[in-house]
Amino acid sequence: MNRLDLDVLLDDPGTAIIVCTGSGGVGKTTTAAALALRAAERGRRAVVLTIDPARRLAQSMGLTELDNTPRPVSGVDGSAGGSLDAMMLDMKRTFDDLVESAATPQKAAEIRANPFYEAMSSSFSGTQEYMAMEKLSQLRAEAVAGERPWDLIVVDTPPSRSALDFLDAPKRLASFLDGRFIRVLMAPARAGGRAYLRVFSAAVGGVAGVMSRLLGAQVLHDVQTFVAALDTIFGGFRQRAEHTYELLQGEGTWFVVVAGPDPDALREASYFVERLEQEGMPLAGLVLNRVHTSVIDDLTSERSLAAAEQLEEDGVHPLTAGLLRLHADRMRRRDGEQQLAARMYGAHPDLPVVEVPVRAQDVHDLDGLRSVGADLGSG
């Protein structure tokens, strides 16, 4: 196994973006926060962007609130010249900013006033992933322009068990807006006035009638108006998505795949690794979180269990017997995890890996993040 030392990445001034990706519930948020904190305390001016719905990151960093506005994290050791800001993706606010930047004030106001916009900007499938990419692009542009002090952006991607929605989002949104259903909805707006009546009634009148009965005339009108307005600025959406995609593939960006030592998470991680390689994305390596370890490797689970049974049979040292059983259980878990990890490492022999031990309690403060960061780096 090639060991991944993330300190090398953090200390390299050429590293501008680190993207932590993986399936849900594997510790991406903690990993991203720990990397950003460690980078800041090693002299980098870092910002961490999280898309974590549980909002644990705010609590870990001692912040009372975390939103679309970067906020400085207090308690960071800045003696090396670094600093740390933290923020959480506000999907609706980011969508608003995107519309305002791509449209005239009048057109932006028209889009934002549409009832259908509220639903799409807050809950449409793929919107969160698309907006995560958009926010990353915004942050990098602000840093390059000197509007922000950051020289490192750490991104915690949306918690998805599907294959890299973070990368698929622009294509999915484009597919939605280019789809047959949307073209039907667009027909009235593109035809206009009396021509609309002729074209729409001749070509798609039957479909419109069905949709009108299903959705209601006003709802259908709102959808048509919204899609027509969005269509006028979608070219800007495409260009921005392509720019962000190039940013992710470019020099200075690194992906870190995060997984847990269980079959589902490792299966997802293996797919992520393969997909990133196919897309030509720069992959730093794998973080395997919450791995069980033991300080007494020579005492196997079998020997521990046998000793515990002997002590219980003799009726002596019940506390010692209980501790031996706990050790046996931990060693069984460790052995099972090692077998699963060995398959992953065998499938990707050149993949650098760092294993982070399981902790007795959840990480809930800066000291906890520092401890995780030490495990991710060289100690």
Buried (B, 14 or more C-beta within 10 A) or exposed (E): BBEBBBBEBBBEEEBBBBBBBBBBBBBBBBBBBBBBBBBBBBBBBBBBBBBBEEBBBBBBBBBEEBBBEBBEBEEBEEEEEBBBBBBBBBBBBBBBBBBBEBBEEEBBBBBBEBEBBEBBBEEBEBBBBBBBBBBBBBBBEBBEEEEBEBBBBBBBBBBBEEBBBBBBBBEBBBEBBEEEEBBBBBBBBEBEEEEBEEBBEEEBBEBBEEBBEEEEEEBBBBBBBBBBBBBBBBEBBEEBBEBBBEBBEEEBBBBBBBBBBBEEBBBBBBBBBEBBEEBEBBBBBBBBBBBBEBEEEEBBBEBBBEBBBEBBEEEEBEEEBEEBBEBBBBBBBBEBBBEBBEEBBEEBEEBBBBBBEBBEEEBEEBEBBBBBBBBBBEE
